[in-house]
């Protein structure tokens, strides 16, 4: 594993690689945060 370097939030503007993603969800913000607050509802990735 490569060593990690501690950085501050300013690194976000100067990082050599930046990835952005967006998605439209047909749910309310409250419904989204309800799912995020419940780890049991997250996909396991072991299918």
PyMOL Python script that loads the backbone (N, CA, C, O; Angstrom):
from pymol import cmd

cmd.read_pdbstr("""\
ATOM      1  N   UNK A   1       0.845  -1.177   0.000  1.00  0.00           N
ATOM      2  CA  UNK A   1       0.000   0.000   0.000  1.00  0.00           C
ATOM      3  C   UNK A   1       0.890   1.240   0.000  1.00  0.00           C
ATOM      4  O   UNK A   1       1.883   1.299   0.725  1.00  0.00           O
ATOM      5  N   UNK A   2       0.538   2.207  -0.799  1.00  0.00           N
ATOM      6  CA  UNK A   2       1.314   3.436  -0.875  1.00  0.00           C
ATOM      7  C   UNK A   2       1.087   4.291   0.366  1.00  0.00           C
ATOM      8  O   UNK A   2      -0.004   4.266   0.935  1.00  0.00           O
ATOM      9  N   UNK A   3       2.091   5.044   0.793  1.00  0.00           N
ATOM     10  CA  UNK A   3       1.912   5.909   1.958  1.00  0.00           C
ATOM     11  C   UNK A   3       0.926   7.036   1.638  1.00  0.00           C
ATOM     12  O   UNK A   3       0.833   7.491   0.498  1.00  0.00           O
ATOM     13  N   UNK A   4       0.203   7.470   2.647  1.00  0.00           N
ATOM     14  CA  UNK A   4      -0.760   8.558   2.486  1.00  0.00           C
ATOM     15  C   UNK A   4      -0.165   9.844   3.046  1.00  0.00           C
ATOM     16  O   UNK A   4       0.673   9.816   3.948  1.00  0.00           O
ATOM     17  N   UNK A   5      -0.603  10.945   2.509  1.00  0.00           N
ATOM     18  CA  UNK A   5      -0.141  12.253   2.955  1.00  0.00           C
ATOM     19  C   UNK A   5      -1.333  13.023   3.505  1.00  0.00           C
ATOM     20  O   UNK A   5      -2.366  13.128   2.844  1.00  0.00           O
ATOM     21  N   UNK A   6      -1.194  13.561   4.713  1.00  0.00           N
ATOM     22  CA  UNK A   6      -2.276  14.342   5.313  1.00  0.00           C
ATOM     23  C   UNK A   6      -2.362  15.691   4.597  1.00  0.00           C
ATOM     24  O   UNK A   6      -1.345  16.354   4.393  1.00  0.00           O
ATOM     25  N   UNK A   7      -3.576  16.096   4.217  1.00  0.00           N
ATOM     26  CA  UNK A   7      -3.786  17.361   3.505  1.00  0.00           C
ATOM     27  C   UNK A   7      -4.955  18.107   4.134  1.00  0.00           C
ATOM     28  O   UNK A   7      -5.733  17.530   4.893  1.00  0.00           O
ATOM     29  N   UNK A   8      -5.072  19.395   3.812  1.00  0.00           N
ATOM     30  CA  UNK A   8      -6.217  20.164   4.283  1.00  0.00           C
ATOM     31  C   UNK A   8      -7.231  20.306   3.143  1.00  0.00           C
ATOM     32  O   UNK A   8      -7.013  19.791   2.046  1.00  0.00           O
ATOM     33  N   UNK A   9      -8.327  20.998   3.406  1.00  0.00           N
ATOM     34  CA  UNK A   9      -9.388  21.112   2.400  1.00  0.00           C
ATOM     35  C   UNK A   9      -8.950  21.876   1.155  1.00  0.00           C
ATOM     36  O   UNK A   9      -9.572  21.738   0.102  1.00  0.00           O
ATOM     37  N   UNK A  10      -7.896  22.675   1.253  1.00  0.00           N
ATOM     38  CA  UNK A  10      -7.396  23.381   0.086  1.00  0.00           C
ATOM     39  C   UNK A  10      -6.925  22.440  -1.012  1.00  0.00           C
ATOM     40  O   UNK A  10      -6.876  22.819  -2.182  1.00  0.00           O
ATOM     41  N   UNK A  11      -6.581  21.220  -0.637  1.00  0.00           N
ATOM     42  CA  UNK A  11      -6.127  20.225  -1.608  1.00  0.00           C
ATOM     43  C   UNK A  11      -7.200  19.928  -2.649  1.00  0.00           C
ATOM     44  O   UNK A  11      -6.883  19.546  -3.776  1.00  0.00           O
ATOM     45  N   UNK A  12      -8.449  20.098  -2.285  1.00  0.00           N
ATOM     46  CA  UNK A  12      -9.551  19.830  -3.219  1.00  0.00           C
ATOM     47  C   UNK A  12      -9.397  20.668  -4.483  1.00  0.00           C
ATOM     48  O   UNK A  12      -9.739  20.210  -5.573  1.00  0.00           O
ATOM     49  N   UNK A  13      -8.889  21.881  -4.351  1.00  0.00           N
ATOM     50  CA  UNK A  13      -8.733  22.771  -5.502  1.00  0.00           C
ATOM     51  C   UNK A  13      -7.485  22.470  -6.323  1.00  0.00           C
ATOM     52  O   UNK A  13      -7.414  22.861  -7.488  1.00  0.00           O
ATOM     53  N   UNK A  14      -6.502  21.787  -5.746  1.00  0.00           N
ATOM     54  CA  UNK A  14      -5.235  21.562  -6.454  1.00  0.00           C
ATOM     55  C   UNK A  14      -4.935  20.090  -6.717  1.00  0.00           C
ATOM     56  O   UNK A  14      -3.886  19.765  -7.273  1.00  0.00           O
ATOM     57  N   UNK A  15      -5.831  19.209  -6.332  1.00  0.00           N
ATOM     58  CA  UNK A  15      -5.602  17.773  -6.510  1.00  0.00           C
ATOM     59  C   UNK A  15      -5.376  17.457  -7.987  1.00  0.00           C
ATOM     60  O   UNK A  15      -6.070  18.006  -8.843  1.00  0.00           O
ATOM     61  N   UNK A  16      -4.422  16.587  -8.300  1.00  0.00           N
ATOM     62  CA  UNK A  16      -4.155  16.269  -9.699  1.00  0.00           C
ATOM     63  C   UNK A  16      -5.302  15.504 -10.369  1.00  0.00           C
ATOM     64  O   UNK A  16      -5.448  15.554 -11.590  1.00  0.00           O
ATOM     65  N   UNK A  17      -6.094  14.814  -9.595  1.00  0.00           N
ATOM     66  CA  UNK A  17      -7.237  14.070 -10.134  1.00  0.00           C
ATOM     67  C   UNK A  17      -8.468  14.451  -9.334  1.00  0.00           C
ATOM     68  O   UNK A  17      -8.465  14.376  -8.105  1.00  0.00           O
ATOM     69  N   UNK A  18      -9.516  14.857 -10.026  1.00  0.00           N
ATOM     70  CA  UNK A  18     -10.781  15.188  -9.374  1.00  0.00           C
ATOM     71  C   UNK A  18     -11.907  14.539 -10.162  1.00  0.00           C
ATOM     72  O   UNK A  18     -11.953  14.631 -11.389  1.00  0.00           O
ATOM     73  N   UNK A  19     -12.798  13.893  -9.463  1.00  0.00           N
ATOM     74  CA  UNK A  19     -13.924  13.212 -10.094  1.00  0.00           C
ATOM     75  C   UNK A  19     -15.214  13.791  -9.532  1.00  0.00           C
ATOM     76  O   UNK A  19     -15.334  14.006  -8.326  1.00  0.00           O
ATOM     77  N   UNK A  20     -16.165  14.038 -10.401  1.00  0.00           N
ATOM     78  CA  UNK A  20     -17.474  14.541  -9.991  1.00  0.00           C
ATOM     79  C   UNK A  20     -18.540  13.603 -10.530  1.00  0.00           C
ATOM     80  O   UNK A  20     -18.398  13.008 -11.598  1.00  0.00           O
ATOM     81  N   UNK A  21     -19.595  13.490  -9.768  1.00  0.00           N
ATOM     82  CA  UNK A  21     -20.702  12.648 -10.179  1.00  0.00           C
ATOM     83  C   UNK A  21     -21.983  13.258  -9.623  1.00  0.00           C
ATOM     84  O   UNK A  21     -21.979  13.809  -8.522  1.00  0.00           O
ATOM     85  N   UNK A  22     -23.047  13.168 -10.352  1.00  0.00           N
ATOM     86  CA  UNK A  22     -24.336  13.625  -9.843  1.00  0.00           C
ATOM     87  C   UNK A  22     -25.405  12.642 -10.288  1.00  0.00           C
ATOM     88  O   UNK A  22     -25.254  11.924 -11.277  1.00  0.00           O
ATOM     89  N   UNK A  23     -26.473  12.634  -9.537  1.00  0.00           N
ATOM     90  CA  UNK A  23     -27.575  11.727  -9.835  1.00  0.00           C
ATOM     91  C   UNK A  23     -28.870  12.385  -9.359  1.00  0.00           C
ATOM     92  O   UNK A  23     -28.891  13.059  -8.329  1.00  0.00           O
ATOM     93  N   UNK A  24     -29.924  12.186 -10.099  1.00  0.00           N
ATOM     94  CA  UNK A  24     -31.244  12.676  -9.714  1.00  0.00           C
ATOM     95  C   UNK A  24     -31.973  11.552  -8.985  1.00  0.00           C
ATOM     96  O   UNK A  24     -32.112  10.451  -9.518  1.00  0.00           O
ATOM     97  N   UNK A  25     -32.432  11.822  -7.785  1.00  0.00           N
ATOM     98  CA  UNK A  25     -33.162  10.823  -7.005  1.00  0.00           C
ATOM     99  C   UNK A  25     -34.609  11.263  -6.846  1.00  0.00           C
ATOM    100  O   UNK A  25     -34.887  12.437  -6.598  1.00  0.00           O
ATOM    101  N   UNK A  26     -35.513  10.329  -6.988  1.00  0.00           N
ATOM    102  CA  UNK A  26     -36.940  10.624  -6.852  1.00  0.00           C
ATOM    103  C   UNK A  26     -37.375  10.436  -5.404  1.00  0.00           C
ATOM    104  O   UNK A  26     -38.375   9.775  -5.124  1.00  0.00           O
ATOM    105  N   UNK A  27     -36.604  11.030  -4.485  1.00  0.00           N
ATOM    106  CA  UNK A  27     -36.935  10.967  -3.063  1.00  0.00           C
ATOM    107  C   UNK A  27     -36.644  12.328  -2.441  1.00  0.00           C
ATOM    108  O   UNK A  27     -35.966  13.162  -3.040  1.00  0.00           O
ATOM    109  N   UNK A  28     -37.157  12.542  -1.249  1.00  0.00           N
ATOM    110  CA  UNK A  28     -36.908  13.801  -0.548  1.00  0.00           C
ATOM    111  C   UNK A  28     -35.547  13.737   0.146  1.00  0.00           C
ATOM    112  O   UNK A  28     -35.025  12.645   0.374  1.00  0.00           O
ATOM    113  N   UNK A  29     -34.970  14.881   0.481  1.00  0.00           N
ATOM    114  CA  UNK A  29     -33.721  14.858   1.244  1.00  0.00           C
ATOM    115  C   UNK A  29     -33.858  14.081   2.554  1.00  0.00           C
ATOM    116  O   UNK A  29     -32.927  13.394   2.973  1.00  0.00           O
ATOM    117  N   UNK A  30     -35.006  14.190   3.187  1.00  0.00           N
ATOM    118  CA  UNK A  30     -35.226  13.461   4.435  1.00  0.00           C
ATOM    119  C   UNK A  30     -35.151  11.953   4.217  1.00  0.00           C
ATOM    120  O   UNK A  30     -34.564  11.236   5.027  1.00  0.00           O
ATOM    121  N   UNK A  31     -35.744  11.470   3.126  1.00  0.00           N
ATOM    122  CA  UNK A  31     -35.688  10.041   2.817  1.00  0.00           C
ATOM    123  C   UNK A  31     -34.256   9.603   2.539  1.00  0.00           C
ATOM    124  O   UNK A  31     -33.840   8.527   2.969  1.00  0.00           O
ATOM    125  N   UNK A  32     -33.510  10.417   1.831  1.00  0.00           N
ATOM    126  CA  UNK A  32     -32.119  10.090   1.540  1.00  0.00           C
ATOM    127  C   UNK A  32     -31.314   9.958   2.826  1.00  0.00           C
ATOM    128  O   UNK A  32     -30.599   8.972   3.007  1.00  0.00           O
ATOM    129  N   UNK A  33     -31.420  10.933   3.719  1.00  0.00           N
ATOM    130  CA  UNK A  33     -30.636  10.884   4.944  1.00  0.00           C
ATOM    131  C   UNK A  33     -31.098   9.768   5.874  1.00  0.00           C
ATOM    132  O   UNK A  33     -30.311   9.270   6.680  1.00  0.00           O
ATOM    133  N   UNK A  34     -32.354   9.374   5.771  1.00  0.00           N
ATOM    134  CA  UNK A  34     -32.825   8.215   6.535  1.00  0.00           C
ATOM    135  C   UNK A  34     -32.081   6.955   6.090  1.00  0.00           C
ATOM    136  O   UNK A  34     -31.678   6.142   6.923  1.00  0.00           O
ATOM    137  N   UNK A  35     -31.900   6.795   4.786  1.00  0.00           N
ATOM    138  CA  UNK A  35     -31.158   5.649   4.256  1.00  0.00           C
ATOM    139  C   UNK A  35     -29.683   5.740   4.644  1.00  0.00           C
ATOM    140  O   UNK A  35     -29.096   4.748   5.074  1.00  0.00           O
ATOM    141  N   UNK A  36     -29.080   6.923   4.495  1.00  0.00           N
ATOM    142  CA  UNK A  36     -27.662   7.083   4.827  1.00  0.00           C
ATOM    143  C   UNK A  36     -27.386   6.836   6.306  1.00  0.00           C
ATOM    144  O   UNK A  36     -26.304   6.372   6.667  1.00  0.00           O
ATOM    145  N   UNK A  37     -28.352   7.141   7.158  1.00  0.00           N
ATOM    146  CA  UNK A  37     -28.181   6.955   8.597  1.00  0.00           C
ATOM    147  C   UNK A  37     -28.334   5.498   9.019  1.00  0.00           C
ATOM    148  O   UNK A  37     -28.054   5.165  10.170  1.00  0.00           O
ATOM    149  N   UNK A  38     -28.772   4.622   8.115  1.00  0.00           N
ATOM    150  CA  UNK A  38     -29.001   3.213   8.438  1.00  0.00           C
ATOM    151  C   UNK A  38     -28.047   2.327   7.639  1.00  0.00           C
ATOM    152  O   UNK A  38     -28.355   1.974   6.500  1.00  0.00           O
ATOM    153  N   UNK A  39     -26.887   1.957   8.211  1.00  0.00           N
ATOM    154  CA  UNK A  39     -25.918   1.135   7.480  1.00  0.00           C
ATOM    155  C   UNK A  39     -26.486  -0.197   6.991  1.00  0.00           C
ATOM    156  O   UNK A  39     -25.979  -0.752   6.016  1.00  0.00           O
ATOM    157  N   UNK A  40     -27.505  -0.714   7.630  1.00  0.00           N
ATOM    158  CA  UNK A  40     -28.110  -1.977   7.197  1.00  0.00           C
ATOM    159  C   UNK A  40     -28.777  -1.836   5.827  1.00  0.00           C
ATOM    160  O   UNK A  40     -28.978  -2.832   5.133  1.00  0.00           O
ATOM    161  N   UNK A  41     -29.119  -0.613   5.437  1.00  0.00           N
ATOM    162  CA  UNK A  41     -29.781  -0.412   4.145  1.00  0.00           C
ATOM    163  C   UNK A  41     -28.783  -0.202   3.009  1.00  0.00           C
ATOM    164  O   UNK A  41     -29.184  -0.142   1.847  1.00  0.00           O
ATOM    165  N   UNK A  42     -27.499  -0.090   3.317  1.00  0.00           N
ATOM    166  CA  UNK A  42     -26.475   0.125   2.291  1.00  0.00           C
ATOM    167  C   UNK A  42     -26.234  -1.161   1.520  1.00  0.00           C
ATOM    168  O   UNK A  42     -26.344  -2.247   2.091  1.00  0.00           O
ATOM    169  N   UNK A  43     -25.905  -1.064   0.227  1.00  0.00           N
ATOM    170  CA  UNK A  43     -25.551  -2.273  -0.536  1.00  0.00           C
ATOM    171  C   UNK A  43     -24.297  -2.914   0.055  1.00  0.00           C
ATOM    172  O   UNK A  43     -23.370  -2.212   0.458  1.00  0.00           O
ATOM    173  N   UNK A  44     -24.267  -4.225   0.105  1.00  0.00           N
ATOM    174  CA  UNK A  44     -23.126  -4.908   0.722  1.00  0.00           C
ATOM    175  C   UNK A  44     -21.975  -5.102  -0.252  1.00  0.00           C
ATOM    176  O   UNK A  44     -20.826  -5.200   0.179  1.00  0.00           O
ATOM    177  N   UNK A  45     -22.248  -5.162  -1.551  1.00  0.00           N
ATOM    178  CA  UNK A  45     -21.194  -5.388  -2.526  1.00  0.00           C
ATOM    179  C   UNK A  45     -20.724  -6.831  -2.570  1.00  0.00           C
ATOM    180  O   UNK A  45     -19.750  -7.148  -3.251  1.00  0.00           O
ATOM    181  N   UNK A  46     -21.405  -7.702  -1.852  1.00  0.00           N
ATOM    182  CA  UNK A  46     -21.020  -9.128  -1.825  1.00  0.00           C
ATOM    183  C   UNK A  46     -22.098  -9.985  -2.460  1.00  0.00           C
ATOM    184  O   UNK A  46     -22.491 -11.003  -1.892  1.00  0.00           O
ATOM    185  N   UNK A  47     -22.568  -9.602  -3.597  1.00  0.00           N
ATOM    186  CA  UNK A  47     -23.645 -10.373  -4.237  1.00  0.00           C
ATOM    187  C   UNK A  47     -23.101 -11.381  -5.184  1.00  0.00           C
ATOM    188  O   UNK A  47     -23.865 -12.116  -5.810  1.00  0.00           O
TER     189      UNK A  47
END
""", "prot")
cmd.dss("prot")
cmd.show_as("cartoon", "prot")
cmd.util.cbc("prot")
cmd.orient("prot")
